[in-house]
Amino acid sequence: CVVNAAPPVRPSPPWYHLPDPALAAPTRLLAALAPLAPEAAHLTVLCPAAGFGADALDELAAQGAARLSGHPEGKAIHLPGILAFDLSPAPVERSRLLETQLAEIFPRLEATANVIDAGVFHGHLATVLASCANESTLERVRALIRSAPGMRLPRRNEVTTVAGAVKQGGIVCGDLRVRGRSVSAWLCADGLRVGGAEAVVDLVGSLTAS
């Protein structure tokens, strides 16, 4: 998806910015649940070093080597801290940014989000708990996800990993649970790749329609 945003000092031509890659998989799930009319959602997203740029990947590798060898890791420059083999809750501002972008994409959705930085190179892992206006069944929600472009359910006995999802592409949606109006699941994807590809399609459509 692409968010249409024009700075007040330059109202024309329109400006476009891409939603945070952490939202690529959750927004696809919420869009798939549209027939159930999602009213509220809570997201927890684990974000990789790739979101901080190529230099951050090298820095994470150096941190990992230092920790394995018992040497001091040194000061983080491109990453928010020492993340190798670790997790770190992101500043609250980043969670609020996701909430703001979700409100732009789904104006009727009441959303909250938590962002956690993970010591992995690529790929996002998200959990989503959505409350919908309409009740549903597990079978119907599974059918909605199967019909959503780029999404799939895990195969029987499949061990899903973030690295595997990055390698295969697309979005894996697992541990799907439906209780009345509540739907929850986890999502594995390379948000940078999935979000970028979707944004290109939407952006071209927006430009050709204008």
N, C-alpha and C positions, 0 to 999 in steps of 0.2 A: 504494500500500500504506500501511497505517497500523500503527505500532508501538504495542502496548499497554504502557504504562509507568505504574506507580503509585509516587509518592514514598513512602518508608517511613513518613513521618509521617502520611500520609493513605491508608491502604490501601483505603478505600471512600468514594465510588464510584470506578470505574476512571478513570484519566487516559489521554489519548491525545496523542501528539505525531507530527508529520509527519516522515518522513525528509527529509534534505537534498534540495532540488530537483535537485542534481547527479546523484542516483541514479535519477531518474525513468526515463530511457531505459535505462541499464545493467541495472536490475532487471527491466525489461520483456523485455530480450533474454535474461537469465539464466532468467527464467520460461519463455520460449519454448523454451529449450534443455533444459527439465526431462526430456524423454524420453531425453536423452543422459546424464543424471545428472552435471551439472557438479560437480567436486571442488575446483577452485581457479580463481581469476580474478585478473587484475591490471587495474586501471582507471587511466587517466589522463584527467582531466576539466578542460576549460577553462571557467571560470565567468565570467558577465557581471557588469556593474556593477549590474544590476537586483536581484541577490541582496542588495545592501546597502541597498536601499530607494530611494524616489523621489528623495530629496535627493542620493543618490549619482549618479543619472542627470544631474541638473543640474550636479553637480561635474565629472563626466566631460566633459560638453559644454564647460564653462568651461576645463578643462585642454586640450582639443583646440584651442579657439580661441586660447588663450595660446601653445601650441606652434607653431601655424601662423603666428601674427603675430610670433613671436620674443620675446614677453614672458615674464617669470617666471610659472611656473604657480601659485605660492603653495602653502601647506601643505595637504595632504590632511586633510579632517575626517571625511567619511563613507566615503571609500574607504581601503583599506589603504596607499595610496601614489599616486604619479603614474602612472596607468595608460594615459592617452591614447596611442594608437598604440604600445602596449607590452604586454609580458607580465611577470608576476611570480610566481615560485613561492610558494604560500601557506604560512603557518606549518604545521609538521608536525602540530600539534594538529588542524587541520581534516582532514588526510588520515586521522589516526587515528580521528576521529569518523565518517568515512565507513566505515571498516573495522568499527567497532563496530556501526553501524547495519546494515551488510550481514550481520554475524553474527547479528543479531536477526531479520532477514528470511529468511536462508538459513543455519540453524544448522549445517549439515553442510559449508558452503563455506569453504574457506581463502582469504581475500581480502586483497589489498594494494591501496592506492590512492595516487595522487598528484593533488594539486589545484593548478591554475595559474589565477591571476586574469588575465583578459584585458581589454584596453581596448575592449570592445564593450558596447553598451547591453543587448541582450537575447539569449537563446539560449545553449544549452550544446552543446559539442562533446566527445565522449568516444571514447576507444579502449578496446576490451575484448579481452583475450586470456584465453580460458577453456580449461581442461583438463578433459576429461570422462571418465567411467568407461567409456563406450561409444564405439566408433569410429563414424564416420558418413561421409556423402558430401556434396559441395556441393549436390547436387540435394535431398537430404532436408532439409538445414539451410535452404535457400531456402524449401522448402515450409513448414517450421515457422514461419519469420518471416512468410511471407505469411498464415498462418492466425492470427497473433497480433493481437488487436485494437489498432488504432491504429498499427501498424507497416507499413512498405512498403519495397521495394527501389527504388533509383533507376531511372528509365527510361533506355533506351539513349541515350547521348550527352548525358544530363542533366548540367548543371553545378550541383552541389549547393552551397548556401551556408547558413550558419547563419541569416542574415536571411530567406532563402527558406523555410527550415523553420519559422521562427517565424510567417511570414505564412500558410503553408498549414496549420499545425497538424499534430499527429501526430509520428511519429518516422521519420526516414529512416535506413536501415541500409545502408551501402555498403562497398565493398572487402572483401567477405565471402570469407574463405579458410578452407578445411578441410583439415587434414593429419592423418589418422588420428583421434586423440582430441583434437586441438587445433582450436579455432575462434577466429578473430579477425575483428574488424569495427570500423568507426567508426560513430558515431551522432550525428545532428543533431536537436535538438529544443529547444523552449522548456520547460525543466524545471519552471519555475514553473507554467505552464499545465497541462502533462501530468500532473505530480505532484499538483497541486491537484485536478484533475478526478477522477483515479483515487482519491485519498484520500477525497473526498466519497462516492463510491459505496461504498468499503470501510467507511467510518465508519458510514454509514446501515445497511449490512448487519450490522455489529457491534452497533449499538445495538438494532436490531429483533430480533436473535437472542438478546440478553441478557435 
